[in-house]
Amino acid sequence: MTKNPWTDPDPQPGNLDAELALLDESAFEYHEGDPSATLRIVVSIEGADASRLARIAETRGQKPSDVVAELLRDADRPAA
């Protein structure tokens, strides 16, 4: 596959390998992260799906984002 400099992502994998190899450990920082941090994902739902989500949320007394979060949690559980 040929690379197109006008449309391919830049940098390409491997482009900086030689430069990274020159750096020692002091050039990098390690962070544990924040276990209380949150992630926001924007989901676009249109038409009948948007109406369906709003109806389900209202029926359950939840926000639409809570319904989507519950759906994700349920999808991650092993099947019975």
C-alpha positions, 0 to 999 in steps of 0.5 A, spaced: 500 500 500 502 506 498 502 512 502 499 519 500 502 525 504 496 529 503 491 524 506 495 519 511 495 521 518 502 524 520 506 522 523 506 515 520 508 509 525 515 508 526 517 515 523 519 517 530 523 511 532 530 513 531 529 519 535 525 516 541 531 511 541 536 516 543 532 519 549 533 516 556 528 514 561 529 521 564 525 524 558 519 520 560 514 521 566 509 516 569 503 518 572 498 513 576 492 517 573 486 519 577 481 513 579 476 518 580 477 521 573 471 521 568 470 520 561 465 524 557 463 520 550 458 524 546 453 520 542 449 522 536 442 519 536 437 521 531 430 520 529 426 514 532 432 512 536 432 519 539 425 518 541 425 511 543 431 513 548 427 519 551 421 515 552 425 509 555 429 514 560 422 518 562 419 511 563 424 509 568 425 516 571 432 516 569 436 521 564 438 518 557 445 518 559 443 513 565 440 509 560 446 508 555 450 507 561 446 502 564 446 499 557 453 499 557 454 495 563 449 490 561 452 489 555 459 487 559 456 482 563 457 475 561 451 471 559 447 467 563 
